[in-house]
Amino acid sequence: MNNQKFGLPVSKNTHINGVTLRSDGLFFGYTIVWAGEFITEETATPKEENVFILQHLERKDFLFAYWRSAESQPRILVEKYYKDCFKKSKSVSASNRYLFQLNNKWFLLPYAPKDLFDEWTSNLTYSTVNNAGMSFFCSVFDKHIKHCLELERVPTTKRFCGWFTSYKAVPIDAYRKLFVDCDTSKKGPLIDISKHPDELAPADLEKIKDAFLIVRGIFHNIIQVE
Protein backbone atom coordinates (compact mmCIF):
# COMPACT_ATOMS: atom_id res chain seq x y z
CA MET A 1 0.00 0.00 0.00
CA ASN A 2 1.31 3.43 -0.90
CA ASN A 3 0.06 6.91 -0.04
CA GLN A 4 1.90 8.63 -2.86
CA LYS A 5 0.00 10.43 -5.59
CA PHE A 6 -2.41 8.22 -7.52
CA GLY A 7 -1.38 7.71 -11.14
CA LEU A 8 -4.71 8.35 -12.90
CA PRO A 9 -5.77 11.95 -13.61
CA VAL A 10 -8.70 13.42 -11.67
CA SER A 11 -11.78 14.00 -13.81
CA LYS A 12 -14.69 16.41 -13.44
CA ASN A 13 -16.94 13.43 -12.66
CA THR A 14 -15.78 12.81 -9.09
CA HIS A 15 -19.33 13.55 -7.91
CA ILE A 16 -20.48 10.14 -9.19
CA ASN A 17 -17.92 8.22 -7.13
CA GLY A 18 -19.99 5.97 -4.91
CA VAL A 19 -22.83 5.45 -7.41
CA THR A 20 -23.85 1.77 -7.61
CA LEU A 21 -24.95 0.42 -10.99
CA ARG A 22 -28.34 -1.27 -10.82
CA SER A 23 -29.07 -1.98 -14.49
CA ASP A 24 -29.17 -5.65 -15.45
CA GLY A 25 -26.00 -6.97 -17.01
CA LEU A 26 -22.33 -7.57 -16.30
CA PHE A 27 -21.93 -4.45 -14.16
CA PHE A 28 -24.91 -5.02 -11.84
CA GLY A 29 -23.81 -4.55 -8.23
CA TYR A 30 -20.62 -2.68 -9.08
CA THR A 31 -19.97 0.72 -7.49
CA ILE A 32 -18.04 3.48 -9.22
CA VAL A 33 -15.01 4.08 -6.98
CA TRP A 34 -13.03 6.11 -9.53
CA ALA A 35 -14.83 8.04 -12.26
CA GLY A 36 -12.96 9.02 -15.40
CA GLU A 37 -14.05 11.25 -18.22
CA PHE A 38 -16.83 10.00 -20.48
CA ILE A 39 -15.84 9.43 -24.12
CA THR A 40 -17.99 11.71 -26.23
CA GLU A 41 -16.60 10.92 -29.71
CA GLU A 42 -17.98 7.74 -31.23
CA THR A 43 -14.69 6.56 -32.74
CA ALA A 44 -12.37 7.65 -29.92
CA THR A 45 -10.47 5.04 -27.91
CA PRO A 46 -9.90 5.27 -24.15
CA LYS A 47 -6.94 7.15 -22.67
CA GLU A 48 -5.83 7.40 -19.05
CA GLU A 49 -8.29 10.20 -18.35
CA ASN A 50 -11.16 7.90 -19.42
CA VAL A 51 -10.40 5.07 -16.98
CA PHE A 52 -13.18 4.10 -14.58
CA ILE A 53 -12.59 1.77 -11.64
CA LEU A 54 -15.55 -0.22 -10.33
CA GLN A 55 -15.75 -2.39 -7.22
CA HIS A 56 -18.33 -5.07 -6.54
CA LEU A 57 -20.49 -4.49 -3.46
CA GLU A 58 -20.11 -8.05 -2.13
CA ARG A 59 -17.07 -9.65 -3.75
CA LYS A 60 -15.00 -6.44 -3.46
CA ASP A 61 -13.14 -7.20 -6.69
CA PHE A 62 -12.06 -4.31 -8.89
CA LEU A 63 -12.99 -3.91 -12.53
CA PHE A 64 -11.38 -1.42 -14.93
CA ALA A 65 -13.66 0.09 -17.55
CA TYR A 66 -14.37 3.06 -19.80
CA TRP A 67 -17.68 4.70 -20.64
CA ARG A 68 -19.08 6.21 -23.81
CA SER A 69 -21.45 9.06 -23.03
CA ALA A 70 -24.13 7.78 -25.44
CA GLU A 71 -24.33 4.41 -23.67
CA SER A 72 -26.15 3.44 -20.48
CA GLN A 73 -23.36 1.14 -19.21
CA PRO A 74 -19.55 1.12 -19.29
CA ARG A 75 -17.37 -1.29 -21.24
CA ILE A 76 -14.58 -3.46 -19.89
CA LEU A 77 -11.11 -2.01 -20.48
CA VAL A 78 -9.33 -4.79 -22.36
CA GLU A 79 -5.60 -5.36 -22.87
CA LYS A 80 -5.26 -3.60 -26.22
CA TYR A 81 -5.96 -0.26 -24.51
CA TYR A 82 -3.52 -0.70 -21.62
CA LYS A 83 -0.60 1.12 -23.27
CA ASP A 84 -2.68 4.27 -23.71
CA CYS A 85 -4.12 4.21 -20.19
CA PHE A 86 -1.34 3.12 -17.82
CA LYS A 87 2.35 3.92 -17.44
CA LYS A 88 4.82 1.63 -15.66
CA SER A 89 6.66 4.71 -14.36
CA LYS A 90 3.55 5.66 -12.36
CA SER A 91 3.35 2.25 -10.70
CA VAL A 92 5.36 2.81 -7.53
CA SER A 93 3.52 0.65 -5.00
CA ALA A 94 4.67 -2.94 -4.45
CA SER A 95 1.05 -3.95 -3.71
CA ASN A 96 -0.58 -1.96 -6.53
CA ARG A 97 -2.68 -0.22 -3.85
CA TYR A 98 -2.67 3.51 -3.20
CA LEU A 99 -4.08 5.27 -0.16
CA PHE A 100 -4.83 8.91 -0.93
CA GLN A 101 -7.25 11.72 -0.19
CA LEU A 102 -9.41 13.53 -2.73
CA ASN A 103 -12.17 16.06 -2.02
CA ASN A 104 -11.92 15.31 1.71
CA LYS A 105 -12.49 11.57 1.12
CA TRP A 106 -10.00 8.72 1.47
CA PHE A 107 -9.47 6.16 -1.29
CA LEU A 108 -7.64 2.82 -1.39
CA LEU A 109 -7.41 1.79 -5.03
CA PRO A 110 -5.27 -0.16 -7.49
CA TYR A 111 -3.59 1.87 -10.23
CA ALA A 112 -3.53 -0.83 -12.92
CA PRO A 113 -5.38 -4.06 -13.77
CA LYS A 114 -3.88 -7.07 -12.02
CA ASP A 115 -2.62 -8.82 -15.16
CA LEU A 116 -0.77 -5.68 -16.28
CA PHE A 117 0.69 -5.12 -12.81
CA ASP A 118 1.83 -8.76 -12.66
CA GLU A 119 3.49 -8.34 -16.05
CA TRP A 120 5.32 -5.25 -14.83
CA THR A 121 6.53 -7.08 -11.74
CA SER A 122 7.28 -10.38 -13.57
CA ASN A 123 4.69 -12.13 -11.48
CA LEU A 124 2.07 -13.14 -14.06
CA THR A 125 0.50 -16.41 -12.95
CA TYR A 126 -2.26 -18.58 -14.37
CA SER A 127 -2.49 -20.98 -11.44
CA THR A 128 -5.92 -19.88 -10.27
CA VAL A 129 -8.78 -17.84 -11.64
CA ASN A 130 -8.65 -15.62 -8.56
CA ASN A 131 -5.16 -14.45 -9.50
CA ALA A 132 -6.25 -12.54 -12.57
CA GLY A 133 -8.68 -9.74 -13.16
CA MET A 134 -11.72 -9.64 -15.40
CA SER A 135 -9.87 -7.55 -18.00
CA PHE A 136 -7.27 -10.30 -18.44
CA PHE A 137 -9.81 -13.00 -19.26
CA CYS A 138 -11.83 -10.69 -21.47
CA SER A 139 -8.67 -9.92 -23.44
CA VAL A 140 -7.75 -13.61 -23.79
CA PHE A 141 -11.21 -14.60 -24.99
CA ASP A 142 -11.97 -11.36 -26.81
CA LYS A 143 -12.53 -13.06 -30.16
CA HIS A 144 -14.78 -15.72 -28.66
CA ILE A 145 -17.02 -13.57 -26.45
CA LYS A 146 -16.78 -10.29 -28.30
CA HIS A 147 -20.56 -9.95 -28.12
CA CYS A 148 -20.20 -9.58 -24.35
CA LEU A 149 -17.44 -6.99 -24.49
CA GLU A 150 -17.59 -4.51 -27.34
CA LEU A 151 -20.98 -4.76 -28.94
CA GLU A 152 -21.74 -2.61 -31.94
CA ARG A 153 -24.52 -1.02 -29.95
CA VAL A 154 -27.52 0.60 -31.48
CA PRO A 155 -27.76 4.26 -30.40
CA THR A 156 -30.12 4.55 -27.46
CA THR A 157 -31.96 7.36 -25.78
CA LYS A 158 -31.46 5.69 -22.40
CA ARG A 159 -28.37 7.38 -21.03
CA PHE A 160 -26.51 7.06 -17.78
CA CYS A 161 -28.58 8.20 -14.81
CA GLY A 162 -28.08 11.94 -14.41
CA TRP A 163 -27.15 12.79 -17.99
CA PHE A 164 -29.01 15.69 -19.52
CA THR A 165 -30.18 14.77 -23.02
CA SER A 166 -28.72 17.92 -24.58
CA TYR A 167 -25.76 18.17 -22.23
CA LYS A 168 -23.56 19.95 -24.79
CA ALA A 169 -26.03 22.83 -25.07
CA VAL A 170 -26.29 23.66 -21.37
CA PRO A 171 -23.80 24.30 -18.51
CA ILE A 172 -24.77 20.99 -16.90
CA ASP A 173 -21.41 20.49 -15.17
CA ALA A 174 -21.87 23.80 -13.33
CA TYR A 175 -25.26 22.59 -12.09
CA ARG A 176 -23.76 19.24 -11.06
CA LYS A 177 -21.13 21.04 -8.99
CA LEU A 178 -23.74 23.32 -7.42
CA PHE A 179 -25.85 20.27 -6.55
CA VAL A 180 -22.95 18.42 -4.94
CA ASP A 181 -21.73 21.50 -3.05
CA CYS A 182 -25.12 22.05 -1.43
CA ASP A 183 -24.49 21.47 2.29
CA THR A 184 -27.67 20.54 4.17
CA SER A 185 -25.78 20.02 7.43
CA LYS A 186 -25.59 23.77 8.04
CA LYS A 187 -29.35 24.26 8.16
CA GLY A 188 -30.58 20.73 8.62
CA PRO A 189 -33.36 19.09 6.60
CA LEU A 190 -36.22 21.42 5.78
CA ILE A 191 -38.69 18.57 5.47
CA ASP A 192 -39.28 15.61 7.78
CA ILE A 193 -38.79 12.77 5.28
CA SER A 194 -39.54 10.16 7.95
CA LYS A 195 -43.20 10.90 7.25
CA HIS A 196 -45.12 9.53 4.30
CA PRO A 197 -45.95 12.27 1.76
CA ASP A 198 -49.64 11.84 2.56
CA GLU A 199 -48.89 12.82 6.16
CA LEU A 200 -47.17 16.10 5.31
CA ALA A 201 -48.76 19.49 5.71
CA PRO A 202 -49.95 20.88 2.34
CA ALA A 203 -47.30 23.63 2.40
CA ASP A 204 -44.49 21.12 3.01
CA LEU A 205 -45.76 18.83 0.26
CA GLU A 206 -45.73 21.74 -2.18
CA LYS A 207 -42.12 22.55 -1.20
CA ILE A 208 -41.09 18.99 -2.05
CA LYS A 209 -42.93 19.04 -5.37
CA ASP A 210 -41.30 22.35 -6.28
CA ALA A 211 -37.86 21.00 -5.35
CA PHE A 212 -38.40 17.82 -7.39
CA LEU A 213 -39.57 19.87 -10.35
CA ILE A 214 -36.38 21.95 -10.28
CA VAL A 215 -34.09 18.92 -9.92
CA ARG A 216 -35.81 16.94 -12.68
CA GLY A 217 -35.77 20.01 -14.90
CA ILE A 218 -31.97 20.06 -14.69
CA PHE A 219 -31.17 16.33 -14.34
CA HIS A 220 -33.82 14.78 -16.56
CA ASN A 221 -32.88 11.16 -15.92
CA ILE A 222 -31.81 11.30 -12.30
CA ILE A 223 -34.38 8.58 -11.59
CA GLN A 224 -35.22 6.23 -14.44
CA VAL A 225 -38.62 4.58 -14.60
CA GLU A 226 -38.51 1.22 -16.31
N, C-alpha and C positions, 0 to 999 in steps of 0.2 A: 504493500500500500504506500502511496506517495502523495504528499500534499503540495507538490509543485503544480505549476500552472497546467490546466487541462489542455490537451493538444487541439481539440476541435474549436473552431471559431464560434463565438456567441451570436445567435441570430436574434431577430426582432420578435420571434415567436415564443420567447421564454414563458409567456403567460399561459401557454397550454401544457407546460410541464405538469404532470400529475393527472392529466385527462386519461381516463380508461376507455378503451375502445370496446363498444358493445355490439357492433354490427356482426352478423354471422360471418364466419369465414376463418381463415388462418390466424388472424390477429385478435380474435375474440378473447377478452380477458387480459390483454396486454395494456400496460400503462405507459404513456409517453414520459420517459424520465430525462430525455434530452431532445429538444425540438430544434431541428435545423430549418433552413429556408425551404419553402415549397418551390418546386420547379414549375415555372410558368410557361416555358416554351416547350412545345410538343416534342420536338426532336432533340432537345438538350439532354445530356447525360449527367449523372450526379457528380458533384465535386465535394470537397470536404465541408463546405458551408451547407450542403444539402443533407448531411447525415443526420438521421434520427436514431435514437437508441430507445428501445422498448424493453420493458421488463414484465414478465408474467406475474400476475397477482399471487398465484399459489406456488408455482414451481420456482419462481424467482430467477429463471434463466433470462439472459439478455439476448435481444435480437436487433441486429443492425438493419436499417431500412432507409428508403428515401420516398418522397411523396410528391406526386404531380398534383398541382392545384385543381385540375379538372376532375380528379378522381376521389371517390369517397373513402378509399383505403390506401395505405402505403404499399410499397413493393419491397421485397427482400433485396438487400444489397448483396449482389453476388460477386464472385471473385474477380471478374473482368473489370470491375470498377475500383478495386482496391487501390491501384497505383495512383488514381486521381483523388482519392479521399483520405489516404493515410500516409504518413511519412515516418520511416524508421527512426529518424533523428528526433522525433517528438515522443518516441516511446522510451521513457526514462525510468519507469517503475518495473521492478523485477516481478511483480505480481500482476501487472497490467491493470491495476486498480489505482484510482486517484481520488483523494479526499480533498475537496475544495469548496469554497463558499461563493455563491452567486446570488445577487439580489436578496441578501440576508438569509439564504437557505443553504444548508450543507448537502453536498452530493458525494456519493461514493460510486464511481462508474469506471468501466473499462474504456480504454482509448480505442482499441482495435478489436475486430473479431478474433476469436480464439485461434482459428486455424492460421491466420496471418501472424498473430503474435507468436505462436509456436514455431512458425517458419523463421521468424526473425531471431528467435532464441535457440534454433536448432533442436526443438523439442516436439516436432510434429509426430503424433502417435495415432495409430488407428486401432488400438487395442480394445477400446470400448466406445460405444456410441456417446456416452456421457462426456468423453474427452474432446468432442468437437462441437462447434456451434452449428446452428441451422444454416448459416450462410455457406459453410463448407459443403454440406450434403446437397444443398440446392445447386451449388456450382458443379459438383461431381455429376449429378443427375440432370443437369440443365436440359440436355437434349431429350431426355426421356419424360420429364414432367414439366416441360416448358409451359403447358397450359395452366399450371398452378403458380407459375412465377411471373412471367412477363406477357400476359395476355394482350392481344391486340384489342383493347377494350373499346366498345362502342361509346362515343361521347354521352355523358349522362348529365341530367340536371340535378341529380342528388349529389351535393358536394359535402365536404367535411363539415361537421357541425360547427356553426359559427361563421362560416364563410358568407359574405354578402355576394349576391349573384353578380352584381356589377362592381366588384371590388376595385377595379382599376379606375372607375369614374368618381369614386368618393374617397375622402380621407379616412378610410376604415381603420387603419392602424392607429391613428390619433384617438379614435373612439375606443379602440381596444385598450390602449394605455390608460385612458381616462377611467374606463370601467374597472380595470385592475387596481388602479391607484386609489379608488374610492375606499376610504377607511371608515367602516361602520363602528369600530371600537371606540371612536372618540365621542360619538353621540348615543351609541347603543341602537338596537333595532327600534324602528318607528312603529312596527306592527307586531302584535303578538301572534307569531306563526304557529304556536302550539294549539291554537283554536282552529276549528274547521271554518272555511270561508263563510258557511251559512250562519256561523255564530258571531261573526264580526258585526260591529256597528256599521250602518250604511255608509258613513263618511270614511271609515277605515277601508271598507271594501272598494270604494271608489278610488282611494289612493293606490291600492294594489293594482287595480285595473289600469289606471293611468300609467303607473310605473311599468307594467307589463307591455303596454302599448308602445311606450318609448323604447324599451329594450328590443322588442320584436321589430320595431321600425328600423333599428340600426342593424341588429344581428338577426336577419330573417330566419335563419335555420338553427337558432340556438337550441331549440328542442324540435326534433323531427318526429312527426306522426306517421307511423307506418300505415 
